[in-house]
C-alpha cells in the first residue's frame, strides 16, 4: 500500500512533536508550546485524512 509510507512518516513526525511539546512545557517555553500545539493539530488532521483515504 503506497499510503502506508506517508502515514508512517506523519505518525513519526507527530510523535516527535509531542515529545518536543512535553519538553517545552517542562522548560516553560510558551511560544514553543503554542507552535508545537499547532503543528500537532495539523499533523493529526493530515493523519486522519490519510487514514480515511486508505479506508475508501
C-alpha positions as CSV (number, residue, x, y, z in Angstrom):
1,X,0.0,0.0,0.0
2,X,1.6,3.3,-1.1
3,X,-0.3,5.4,1.5
4,X,1.3,3.5,4.4
5,X,4.6,5.2,4.0
6,X,3.3,8.8,4.2
7,X,1.1,7.7,7.1
8,X,4.1,6.3,9.0
9,X,6.1,9.5,8.3
10,X,3.3,11.7,9.7
11,X,2.9,9.5,12.7
12,X,6.6,9.7,13.4
13,X,6.6,13.5,13.0
14,X,3.5,13.6,15.3
15,X,5.3,11.6,18.0
16,X,8.4,13.8,17.7
17,X,6.2,17.0,18.0
18,X,4.5,15.5,21.1
19,X,7.9,14.8,22.7
20,X,9.1,18.4,21.9
21,X,5.9,19.8,23.3
22,X,6.5,17.9,26.6
23,X,10.0,19.4,26.8
24,X,8.7,22.9,26.0
25,X,6.2,22.5,28.8
26,X,8.9,21.5,31.3
27,X,11.0,24.4,30.2
28,X,8.1,26.9,30.4
29,X,8.7,27.8,26.7
30,X,5.3,29.2,26.0
31,X,5.9,30.3,22.4
32,X,7.3,27.0,21.5
33,X,4.4,25.2,23.2
34,X,1.9,27.2,21.0
35,X,3.9,26.5,17.8
36,X,4.1,22.8,18.6
37,X,0.5,22.6,19.6
38,X,-0.5,24.0,16.2
39,X,1.9,21.5,14.5
40,X,0.4,18.6,16.4
41,X,-3.1,19.6,15.4
42,X,-2.1,19.9,11.7
43,X,-0.3,16.5,11.8
44,X,-3.3,14.9,13.4
45,X,-5.5,16.3,10.7
46,X,-3.2,15.0,8.0
47,X,-3.0,11.6,9.7
48,X,-6.8,11.4,9.8
49,X,-7.2,12.4,6.2
50,X,-4.7,9.7,5.1
51,X,-6.4,7.1,7.2
52,X,-9.7,8.0,5.6
53,X,-8.2,7.7,2.1
54,X,-6.8,4.2,3.0
55,X,-10.3,3.1,4.1
56,X,-12.1,4.4,0.9
